[in-house]
């Protein structure tokens, strides 16, 4: 076997002066205010050095305890790209200079580890050498049983190779391997789309566990059958790559999406060991967890290494499996933002128990005492994940509002409702809304490539019905819709041009067909070509008060007749069938454009254009072409930044509203820019999409927002405008004390299709 030479220092180790935190809990204080642990267990942070320190915690991917020395080894593949060695007895930390995403010790002390994305390496203790052991790329977990059986999780990132997204059994003598867990077979057996394998482990009886970056955990039983266990629904940046470990008949799972540590026994019973906000990931969902039978060690992306121990010297398994008696959970589920009870809502617990609410929204269930994760769900509502603690002989009350798809939080004085919902209404992938002069609105639905028209009552503004106005013609690659005073509807056709659809006297939809040989032709069912312009990559269309059009052409623009320099990152004027550049986004006195792949475009009553960009910059351009940077994407000089493809609009009263991610990317919001231009006031947060159009109605008292499968309306309760409520909020009611922890779906959002 080839000797590996890429090591730090002569012996492959660099010993530094970093020490573990001396005893104690979080900075010398108990962790209880920020975390809750199973009765009989205690938790503490034992190491919290972060990068760029060369011995800092960065993105831990896998952990393993050396059975001979008792040292803890941590595989990392972030900026640190090393294996940390933590001397738990002596309090020293050192490193091995190999980037790794999986490692484990054999009973004889041999360490097997993934090396970057290329191969499986081994550290042979007697010789002190690190050697190439097997050509297995993309190692995503390593486990060795007490009998010495070596198992390796092989993902699908990295160099091409055999058996992608599989668990392989590797011969410890010659390095040859065979597939023992096939993802395709697991998909067929479970009916699940399992995506990319990101972790693996094995229980004491030989059951194989595979974790996937979609948050799904699948076990292959000894009889060859497959079962999904403890799926993790909360994602960070679209992923959930929980950590897995095993010891003494228990599989451990650390989910940074929800900030929860679980134990799974061989009968597939799932227990919650610990939860808390400080356990949630910030920017990445990767984590590692392991145990030596007396301690559980785990770490995520918060630069903190945690240890869980049993009180009084007891074993972990004895505490986890202890009989604590039973208690009761009872309460009422209602509809968020209303007092209406919600019947037939299901509460499902991680141990497999469940209960359904009665007609009055009430429920009651007997549970073993301990910690629980409960998923509260119903069709057409957003599933909520809660943590509760049950005490023996007592009744814990849970009164909880379930969200029908609305923002998680609203400013005081505001309410919200779902106006249109797929599939009852044709709003799959709703990404923009635009009102016409009759008070109805259109939505662009890129999910199924349609434009929908939504009819509102002229007086009450009640939603009466929705129907498909147009479909086909590459509308699935269009994200925007606009309408003029003559009720002509405009949208882009893929990235190849702009089409215009005149009003129809009936509700029969346009059926559009793109010519596969000529992108300038999109015909309706009558054979009429509806393309009016070949300006490319149009992700914003505005109709000025004089009826002329402006197109927002992003980085995918191109030269066209009359504009030989191209329409890249520009606003293009369209009058009488002729295109010209209206703005390149350069403010007066500046040399750099504030446009960067400019996107959704709106216009106010004064004809000023409002545009967002992929850098987060939002700008306003007056009718003479003067450019004003309204809010910088990086937040320079402001209290917060704006996420990529944020959208800007005016409520008709001169107040500007900003929709998109917060500067740190943690939440999707709709916010108002204060009149002085220096601050942001939140209208709604905890929304599903980080991009999309919105439009105001009833003089600024209502705002309609595109939200994927939904169009929602946010409105005021007191008849004032939304801006007036924000600037002079009504008195807030006294907050009700909560006896549960709700895991907000941070990062579990629909990203803009053009975001990497």
N, C-alpha and C positions, 0 to 999 in steps of 0.2 A: 504494500500500500504506500502511496506517495505521502511524504512528510509535508505537512502544511507549514509554511514559513511566515505567513502574514500574522505576526504576533507583536504585542506591545512589550518592549523590553526583552532582555536576553532569555528570561525564563517564560516569556509569554504573559507575565503578570506585572502590573505596576501597582505597587503598594503606596497608598497615600494616607494622609492624616485624617481623612474623614472618619467620623465616629458615629455610632448610632445614638439616637436620643436616649439619654440616661433614664431607664425605667419609664414610669409615668405614661400619661396619655398625651393628647394633642397639646404640644407645647407645655407639658407639665400639668395639664388639666384633664379631667375626665372628658371623654368624647360624647357623653350622653346628650348634651344639648343639641348636637348636630347629627347624631346617629342613634338608632335604637337597635339593641342586640337581643337575641333570644335569651330568656331567663336562664341563668347558669353559665352564660358566656360573658367575657369581657373583651374589649377591643382597644387597641392603641396603635399609634403611628410610631414606628421604630426607626425610620430613615426618611429624610425629606430634603436631601440635597438635589438640586435641579441642574439641568444644563444651563449655560455652557460649561459648567464644571465638568472636566473629563470623567469624573466618577459620579455624575449626576444621573438621576432617573429621567428618562425621556419618554419613550414609548415601549414600555414592557410588553412582551408578547408571550412569554412562557416562563415558568418558574419551576425549579426542582431543588430538592434538598439532597446534599451529598450524604449517603448513608454511613460513610466512614468518618468524615470530619464533622458532620452536622452543619456545614456551611450552606448558605442559600445562594444559588446561581440564578441570574435573571438575564434572559435573552432580550436584546433590544435591537431594533432596526430603524430607529429614527435618526436624528442628528448625531446621537452618541455612537450608534452602530458598533456595539460591543456586547460582551457578556460580563455583567457585574458579578463579583464574588463577595458575598457579605458574610463575614465571620461573626456569627451571632453570639458567640461566647466572648471573644476578645474585642468586639466592637470596631473592627477594622474593615475597610472596603477596598477592593482592588478590581482590576479589570483585565479581561482577555480581549484582544483586538480583533474579534470576529463579529460582524453583523449577523444576527441570528433571529429567527422567528419560531424556533422550537428547540427544546432540549429536554433530556431526561437522563437520570443515572440508572445504571444496572445495579443489582444487589452487590456485585463485586467492586463497585466504585468506578467503573468505566462510564465516561460521559459521552453521550451521543448528541450531536447538535446539527441543525441546519446551518449551512454556511452561505450567507447572503441568499441569493435565489438559485444557487448553482448545484450544490451537492450536500450529501450527508457526511459530516466529519466525526471523528472520535478522538477522545483524549484517553490514552492508555496510561494509567497511573504509575505502573511499575517503571516504565521507560520514561515517563514524563513528556512523551511526544504527542503532538497533534497530527493526525493522519487523515487523508482522504479515505473514506470508508465505502461509500456507494454513490454512484451518479444518479442522484434523485434530486431534481430541481424543485424549487418552490416548496420547501419543507414548511408545513404549517402546523406542526405539533409532533412531539415525540413522546412515546410512553414505553416503559419496560415493566413487565409483570414480575411478581415475586419469583416466578419460575424462570425468568430470564428471557421471556419472549419479547422481541424488539418490534415495535409497531411505529410506523411513520405516516403522518398525514401529508399528502401531496396535493397542493393546490393547483390552480391553472394559470397563475401569473408567472412570469419568468420565462426561461427558455423552453422550447417545445420538448416534449418527452412523452414516454408511455404513461398510461394510467392517470390522466389528469383528474383532479377532484376525487381522490381515492385514498383509502387506508391500505398501506402495504405492510406485509410482514417480511422482515429482513433477517436473513441468516447471519447470526453474529460471528460465524466463522469465516465465510467467504464473501459476505456482502450481497449475495444474490437475493432478489426479492420477488414476491408474488402478491397479487391483488387479493385482499380479503374483504374489502368494502367498496362497492361500486355505486357511485352516485346515481347513474342512470337506472340501475336496478332499484335503488331506494326511491327514486322519483316515480317509477312505475308502480311500486307497491303502495306508496302513500298518496299518490296523486298530487304531490307538491312540486312547485318549481324551486329547486334547491340552490340555484345560483352557484357561488364560489365557496369551496371549503376553506375555512379560516382557522379551525381548531379541531383537535381530536383528543380522546383519551380512551381508557379501557377500565372496566370495573374488575373487582376481584374474581368474579366468576368467568370472565372472558367476554362479557358484553361490550360491543364496540360503540363508541359515541362519536358522532361527527357534527361539528358546528359549522354553520354557513353564514356568510356575511350579510344575509338578509334577516338574521336573528333566529333562524330555525335550528333546532337540535333534534337529530335523528339517532335512535339507537337500533343497532342490529343485534337481535337476541340470539341466543345460542341455537335456537331452532331454525335460524335463517330468516325469520320474519323481521319486518321493520316497523317502528312506531315513532311518531313525533312526540316529543316531551318538552314541556315548558318553553314554548315559543316566545321569543322576546320581541314585542311590537314597537318599542321605542328606539328610534334610530338617531345617530349623530352624523350629520353630513350625508344622510342617505344610507348609512351602514350600521349594522350591529354585529361586531366581531367579538363576542363575549369570550372570556377565557375559561378553560376547562382543566381540571386536575383530579386526582384520585388517591385514595388511601383507605385501607381497612374497611372495605365494603361500601364506601361512599364515594360518589362523584361530586365534585365541587364545581360550581358555576358562578362566575363573577360577571354581572351584566352592568357595564358602565352607563348604558342608555337609561336605565331606571335607577341606578345606584343601589343595587341589591345583590346580596350574596346568598346563594342557595346550596343545599345539599340534596342529593338524589340517591336513595338507597337502591338495592338490587331488585326490589319489588316495584321500582319506578315511582315511589312516593317522594314528593318534592316538599322540602321544608325551607322556610325563610330563616336565615341565620342572622341577618343584619341588613338594615337599609338606612339611607340618609342622603341628603343633597350633596354632602361633601364627597360621596362616593361616585357621583355622576361625572362622566367625562366632560371635558370642555370643548375640545376640537376634534377628538378622535375617539372611536369606540373600542380600540384594541385594549387588551388587558391580559394579565396572567394570574394564575392562582395555583397553589399546591398545598400539601399538608404532609407532616411527618407523624400524624396520629395524635400528637399532643397540641400542635399549633397549626393554624391555617395562615398562610401568607398570601397576600394579594396586592396588586398594584395596577393602576391605570395611568391616564395621561396627566394627572394632577401632581406628579412628582412626589408622591407619598407612598411609602411601603407600609402596609398595615399588617397587624398580627391579631388573630382571634385566639383566645385560650379559654379553656374550661376553668371555672372557679374551683378552688379547693383541691387542685391536683387531679380532678376527675378526667377521664378520657373524653374526647370529643364525642365519640359515638354514644357513650352512655348519656351525655347531656342531650344530644340531638334526638335520641330515641326514647327519652324518659316519658313516663306517663304523668301528665300534669293535670289531669281531670278535664272537664268540659265547661264551656261557657256558651253564651248566646250572643249572636249578632242580630239586631233587629232595627228597623227603621223604615224610611220612606224614600223612594226615588221619584223625583219630579222633573219637569222640563226646565232647563236653564232659562233664566230671565222671566220666569212666570211661576205661579203657584199651582200650576196644573199637575196633578199626579200622573205618573207614567206607569200604565199597566203593561204586563208581559215583558218587562225589562229583565234580563238575566244577570245574575251575579255569579261568576264562576271563579272558584278559588284554586290556588296553585296545587292543592292536594287532590283536585278532581271533583270536589263537592260543588254543588250549584243550587241555586234557588231562583224562582221566577216571581216577580211582584204581582200582587193581586190587582183588582180593578181600581182600588184606591191608592195604588203605588206602594203598599206596605209589603214587608217581607219579614221572616224570622227563620233563623237556622241555628242548629246546635253544632258547635265546632270544638275540637280539642284546643285547650289553652295554648297560646303561643302567638307567633307573628304570622301574618297572612298578606299575600298579595291577591287582590280581587279585581277582576275585569268586569266592569259594568257595561252592558251593551244592549242594543236593540236595533233592528233594521231601520235605516234612515237616520240613525244617530251616530255620533262619533264615540267609539269605545274609550272609556276612561279607565286608567289604572290607578288603584288606590292601595295604600298599606294601612292595615289596622292591627291592633293588638287585642287578643282575647284573654280574659282573666277567668280562671276557674270559679264557677259558682256565681258569676256576675253576668249582667246583660250590658253589652256595649251597644250604644245607639249610633246608627249611621243614617243621617239624612243628607241626601246628595242630589244635586241637580245634574242631569245628563244633557249633553250638548247635542242639539239637532244639526250640527255643522256650523254653528255660529262662532264668532271670535270668542276666545276664552275670557277676555277681559274687555270691558267697555268703560268709557269715562262716565262719571256721575251724570245722571239726567238723561242718559241715552239708552235705547233699547234696540233690539235687532230681531229680524225674522228672515226665514228662507222664503224667497219669492218664487224661485224655480229650482227644481231638483231633478236630476237625471235618475232613473229613466222615465219618470212620469212626464218630465219636460225635456225637450231636446237640448240639453246643456252640457254634454260631455266635453270636458276640457275647456270650460268657459274662461276666456282670457281677455275679453274687452267688452265694454258696454257703450252704447251711443244712443242718445235720445233724439227723436224726431220732433218736428214742430207740432205734432198732434198729441204729444205727451206719452207716446209709446216708446219702447226702446228695443234695440237689436243687440244680440250678443254673438260674438265670434266664438266658435267651439272647435278648437283645433283637434280635440281628442277624436272626433268623428268627422271632421272636415265639413262643418255646416255653419250657416248663419241662421239664427233663430230670431223671430219677431215675437215680442211679448206685449200683449194688449193689456192696458191698465184702464180702470174706470176713470173717466175724465173728472169726476167730482171726488169720489172717495179715494182714488188712487189704488184701489184694490186690484190685485192681479186677477184677470179674468181668464186668460188662456195664453198658450204659447204654441207656435207652429214653426216648422222648418221653412225658411224663406229661400234658401239656396243650399245646394250640396254638390260635391264633386269639384272638378276643375282645379285640383291641387289646393283646395281650401284647407286641407289638413296641415299645410305648412304656412298658413296665414294665422297671425295672432291678433289682428286688429280689424275694426269695422268702423265706418263713418257714414253719415247720412246728411244730405243737404236739404234745403228748404223745399225743393221739388220732390223730395222723398226718394231721390236716387241714392242707392247704397253702393259704397265703395269698399273694396278689400284687395289685398294682394293675392296673386295667384302663384303660390310657392314662392320662389325667389326670383321669378322671371318677369314680373310686371304687375300692373294694376288693372283691375276690371271695374266696370260700372254696371249696375243692375237697376234698370228703371222700375218704378213701382208697378205692381200687378193689381188688376181689379178683383182678383180672387185670392184665395189662400193656397193656390197650387204652387209648389216650390219650383224654383229654377233647378233644372238638372243640367249641370255643366260637365263638359268633356274637354280635356286638354288635348291638343294635337301633339302626338308623340314626336313628330318631325319638325314642328315649328312652335317654339314657346310663345310666339306672339299671337297664337290663336287658341282661344277657349270658347267653344260654342255652347249655346243653350240648346234645349230640345227642339227649338224652331230653326236651328242652323245659324243663328246670328252670333257673330264673334263679339264677345263682350270686353275684350282687352282694349284699353284706351291709351296705355303708356307702357314702354319697355324699360322703365327705370327698375333696376334690380334691387333685391334685398330691402324691400319696403316693409318696415315694421311699425310704421306710423303714418296716418293720413289725417289731415286737418282740413276742414272746410271753413274758409274765411267768411266774415260777414258779407263780403261782396260776391260770394259764390265761387271764387277761385279756389284751387286746391294746392296743398303743399304736401310733399312726400318726404318722409324721413328715410333716407337711404343709408344703410349701415356700411360696415367694412366689406360687405359682399357686393357693393356697387360696381359699376363698370362704365367705360366710355359708351356714349350713345350719340347719334347725330345731333350736332349742335353743342355737345359737351365733350370735346375730345379728351379733356383731362380726367373725365370720369365723374361719377356721382358719389364716390367713396366718402363716407362720413360727412354727409351734407344734407341740407334741406333743399329740396328741389321745387321750384315754382312751376305750376302747371296751369296755363291759361290758353284757352282756345286751341287746345291740342298741341301746344308748344311748351317744351321744357327748358328751364334755365336755372342756374344755381342761384338760390336766394341767400343761403348762408353756409359758410364753411365752419362756423362756430368759433371764430376768433373775436374776443371782446376788443373794444376800442383801446388802443395803446398797448395791446398784448401781441405776442408773436406766436403763441401756441393756442391751438384750438381746444375748447373744452369738450368737443365731441369726441367720442371714442365708441365706435359701433353704436351710434345713436339709434334709439328704439322708439317706444310708444310716444305719440305726439297728440297734444290737445290744443285747443284754441279758446281764448276768452272773448267776452263781448266786445272788447276793444281791438280785437284782431291780433293780440299778442300770442305767440306760439310758445308752448311749454313742452320740453323734450327731456327724456331720460336717456342715460347711456350705460354701457356695460362697466364703466368705471365708478358708477354711482353718482357722477355729476348730474345735476338737473339744472337746466338753463331756461331763460325766457328771452325771446327775441321779439322786439317790437316791429310794427309794420314797415319801418325804415331799415330793418336788418340789423339794428344794434343789439348786441348780445350781452346778456347779464347772467353771470353765474349765480343762481339763486341759492344753491346749497352744494358744497364740495363733497364728493364721494368719500374722501378720506377724513372729513370732519375738521379740516384745518381751521382753527379759529372759532370752531363751533362746539357745542356740548356733546355732539355725537355725529358719527358719519352716516352715510346712506349706502345701502347695499347695491350690488350690480343690478341694472335695469329697473331702478326705482322709477316710479311714475309721478308726474306732477299735474295737478289740475286746480281750477279756480271754482269756488262755490257760487259764482255769479254776483257776489257782494265784495269782491276784491281780496278775499282770503285764499291763501294758497295752501294746498294739502299735498302731502307726500306719502306715497305708498311704496313699501319695500322692506327689506331687511334692516335691522338695526346695524350700527357700525361694526359691532363685534360678530355679526352674523347669527346671533342667538335667538332672534325672534322676528316674526313677520308682523308688520304694523301698518296702520294708517294713522298719520300724524298731521297736525296742522302747524305750519310755520307761523310763529307769532308775528303780529303786525310790524314789530321793529326788525324782523328778519334775523333775530339772534337766538331763538330758542325753538324747541319743538314741544307740542302738547299732544299726548296720545289720545286718539279717538278710540282705536281698537287695537288689541294685540292678541297674540296666539292665533293668528289666522293661518290658513292652510297654504296659500301660495305666496311666494316672495315677489311676484310680479303681477301685472295685469291692470286693465283699465278700470276706471270708476267714474260715475257721473252723478251730478246733483239734480235734485228735483224739489218742487215746492219751495222755491226761493232759498235753498240752502238748508231746509229743515230735514231733508232726506238725502242719503247718498246710497247709490246702488253699486255693488262691488262684485266683480267676477271672481269666483272662487272654485275653479275646477269643475266639479259636477254640480255646483250650485251658483245661483245668483242670489246675493243677500241684500237686504235693505237695513241700513242703520238709520235710526230716526230719533227725534227728540220727544220727550214726554210732555213738555210744558208749552209747546207751540213756538218757542224761540228757535233760532237757527242753531245748527251744530256749533258754529263758531262762538255764538253768544254763550252757549252752555259751557264751552271750554274756557272762555275768558272769565266768566262769572259763574262758576259751578254751583249747583244747588247743594244744600247741606246733605252730607252723606249719612246714611243710617249707621247705627252702631254695629260693628262687625260681630258676627256670631263666632264663638270659639269653636274650633274644629278639633275633633278627636281622631282624625285620619290624616294621612299624608297623600296628596295627589301628585302623581308624576306627570308634569306637563310635558307635552311631546316636543321638547326642544330639538330642532334639527330634523324633525320628521315632517318635512315640508316638500311640496312639489317645486323643484328648481326650474328656473327658466330653461327652455329647451336648448338655448345657445350657450349655457354655462358649462364649463368643463367639469 
